[in-house]
Structures are given as C-alpha cells and as structure tokens.
Amino acid sequence: MLQTKGSEMKLASYSMQMTHENEQSHFIIRMFIPEHLDSIVVSFSYQPEKEENQAVIDSIIKEQGDLYNLNQQEKESISSLRNLITLSVTDPVGYRGSCHRFETTQTVRLAAGGSTPGMLNRSIKSGMWDFAFNMHAVVTETCQLDIQIKGFHEKATNRRWFQSPFEKLEKKKHYQLGPIESNASHTYLKGEIHTHTNHSDGGQTVEELVGGAKAQNIDFLAITDHNTMSATEQIASLANTHQVKLIRGMELTTFYGHFLTLGYQDDQAENWVEMGPSTLEETLVKMKDQGVLVGIAHPYSPGTPFCTGCHWEYELKKLDFVDFIEVWNSDDPHLSPTNIEAFQLWTRLLNEGHQISATCGRDWHVQHTDKQVAYLFAYLPQKPTEQEILRAIQNGHTYISCGPELEFTANNRYIPGMTLLLDEKESSIRIDVAIKQMDEKYKVVIESNNGTVLESKDHELSHLIVESEDLKWLRVSIFDDAHVRVAFTNPIYIEDSNQREL
C-alpha cells in the first residue's frame, strides 16, 4: 500500500531471508508507479557479506575447485567467498539498467537526470515497473535481504491516483435499432454469468457448479474463475451431460478492479500480472480483438484489505471497450448498499447519454444459500448459440430479477436494449408491461431520465401512453412494500431521428 509523507511516497518495503537455493534466480518486484513522481530511490542491503567459517570455505573451495579443475595454487589464491546481490530495473519504456557492484549496502536513484551510474537518465513514467534483485551468489547458509523503494515529488501525492473513475467519460452508444420481429421461438432464458469453482476460491467443483445450475433451471452459465481458465477445459463434456449452455469466461482480478470477461474461444487466459492502470486500455483492446465481452464487476465493493482489488479504481476515459456494468452482485443483491451505489452510477451514465447494459452476478462460490438470488434473463431463441447469448448481454436485451418474471415493450416491437427512433410526427410512445409471479406487495414503476413516469399495482399494463418529449430512456422496475427494488429491465433508448448523433 502506498503511503505518503510530505514529498516522500513509500512504495514498497521487503525483508526476507535468502539461502543457497535462491542462487542464480531473480526476486522481481513488479508494481505500478503512479504519475507525477520526479525520482525513485531504491535502498537495499544484505548481510552477511561473506562466509566467515574457514572450514566451510575450505570445503567449498575443494568441492568447486575440483569441479572446475583448479590446481592447488589457484585454490590457495581464493581468500574469501562472497555473497553478491545486484539490482536491475525495467520501466514502461524498457530496460533501464543494472547496478552491478559488490557493496552490501546500496542506494540507487532513478530520475530524468542525476541517476546512479548504471541506470539511464530517464523521466519517471507512470506504469508497471520491474525491480529485479539478482541473486548472483548466495554462499552463506542464509543471507538477509532488506529492500526499501520510495518515490519523491515536490508535493505530497495521495496513494489513490484516481479521484472519481467515472467522471470524465466520452459518450458510448451502440444503437441497437431493431425493432424486433414477432418470433414464437424467442423467449427470456435464465442465466448466471459470475461463478467460481475450486480452480480459484470457489467451494465447488466444476461439475457441482454445472449440476447446481441445472437443478435451478439455468439455461446458460459462464464459468469465471479468478485469473484462470483451467476450469473451462471441462466445458465440452459437462455441457453435453447437463444440457446447460456453458460459456468460457474469467474474472480478471487485478489490484485496481475486477473485470468479468466472457466468450473466449480457447482456454488461454490474459496475464493479469502485466496489467497496470496506465495499460488498461491496451489489455481491453486485445480482449475486444478476440471477440471477448468485457464488464466491470461490483464497482463499489469494499476494496483492499477487505476484498483485494474489488473496488473499482481505474480511471476510464471512455466506455468503448466496456460492454456492461455488474450493478447487482452476490446473494441478496437488492439489499446491498454497494449495489445501490452501483445502480445509481449506471442510472447517472444513462442520463448522461451513455448506452451501456446492466447485469447481475451471484458471484457464486458455494452451492447452498439461505439468501435470495437474482438471475439475468436474456431474450433468446429456445436453443441459443453462444454468440446469440453474448450479443443479448452486450446489447441489453435483458432484465434482472429476484423473482418476478416480466416483459417490457415499446410501440409493440421494441425490447430493452433497443433504440426507438421517433420521427417528427410522433409525440408519444406506447408501453406494454406484463408481470408473472406478481406478489400483492409488489409495485411496478416506469422510470425514465426525467424520473418516475408511472407507479402501479397492476400485473399487466397495456397500451400505456407516455409523452416522448425530452425522453432519453425508459425502463421498468419492481419494488416490494418496503420500497426495495426486486427486479428491473435494461432501458429502451429513445431518440429523435432528426437529432441522432451519427
């Protein structure tokens, strides 16, 4: 954890014991260096300097001398055996240099000018840095290595380089225009896209996960273990056994936020260790080039040390490479304050003109729960392909629910995720809502960028006329008698065809 005091920023501190087995290896500290640092100072020391036990020295000289065919005179010329640990540095630009010296205590400065000899003079670029401690020789039984890495700037720098990650975003629009054609083969299928097995921190095997999904009548399931896709090697055999459509996925679990990534064509995972805040877009572009869906997971969950990297800290300039935001996470998602905050973020983005889908995820780690679970329902053919499922999630042809099943259309042919273009003659929109499993305590609310349009206890709202003036989007939410949201749709977007941005 970065800490600051005046112009000094403590970046890292390590203390460890090396043995002969560590010889000819590298201890690499890979870390993100924030912006605006003028210099970095690496201080390290190791003790002891050399082997003091003469009997041990004699034994090593004899053994290794025989190995290298040294004669007696050459053996006698060796007066001591030394430990040797040096430092090499690689910054985001490339290899910066090495300080190959025999001093057991060293201080190495890195800056645009006045760097320690051995290191190039180069400005301190924000990004991922490698500080490699090179174990050339560890001849003593143990060798204590202590490391301090500090950054310096004229002004104090807070450890959090972000202020508000979603404040300055370029608008994202996908213009899924439609409208849909009436198709009896399409319906809303039940899915779960955030799961974990014993291939990461889950308490269930892959087979138990898929079997549990089948028992809950789940139609499509993404396996998204943390930073690994080894669990997805079993997809083909299990999909045939349980008749659940399985999707290769992974939760890219970094220090600064978690991504849900869906739709890999093989089991090759992205190497998260190489990612840093300044290289985020490079990684997202690579995944998008592979046809992978990318979503922001639980953006407001408590972060380190409560949940490592769970809180979203990446500052985004645009949402072009993000397909969805997980606004409901875990069991009892409708009761979570952090989910309420994520839902508010999503609503604000919609009001600002972004068109981005919302999803839910159980974050499914164990089979059984006594809490309520929300599912993602996607408008799909009865036997969808993986690409059809991914497109429905990306385009927001979905709703999220802890119980009620619902249908929502505008002008009879537009479903959630589509953009309804109005011509100059149209001043109103017709809305139809149908709710199944409608409890008497539930209330249906039609919401828009202008606030609440309608509240009703009816389980069916037919031919509801809504004035279109100043509307950007419409969605349906269902609340219980405690005014807790238990279900909601993605929005239908509204645009004036004459003012549409091209």
Secondary structure, DSSP 8 states (H G I E B T S, - for coil): --EEETTEEEEEEEEEEE-GGGTTEEEEEEEEE-TT-SEEEEEEEEE-SB---HHHHHHHHHHHHHHTT--HHHHHT----B-EEEEEEEETTEEEEEE----SEEEEEEESSS--TTB------SEEEEEEEEEEE--SS-EEEEEEEEEE-SS---S---S-TTSS-B-------------TTEEEEEEE--B--TTTT-SS-HHHHHHHHHHTT-SEEEE--BT--GGGGGHHHHHHHH--EEEEEEEEE-SS-EEEEE--SSS----GGG--GGGHHHHHHHHHHTT-EEEE--TTS--TTTSTT-S-----SB-TT--EEEEEESSSGGG-HHHHHHHHHHHHHHHTT---EEEEE--B-SS--SS---EEEEEEESS--HHHHHHHHHHT-EEEESS-EEEEEETTTB-TT-EEEE-TT--EEEEEEEEES--TT-EEEEEETTEEEEEE--SEEEEEEEE-TT--EEEEEEE-TT--EEEEE--EEEEETTT---
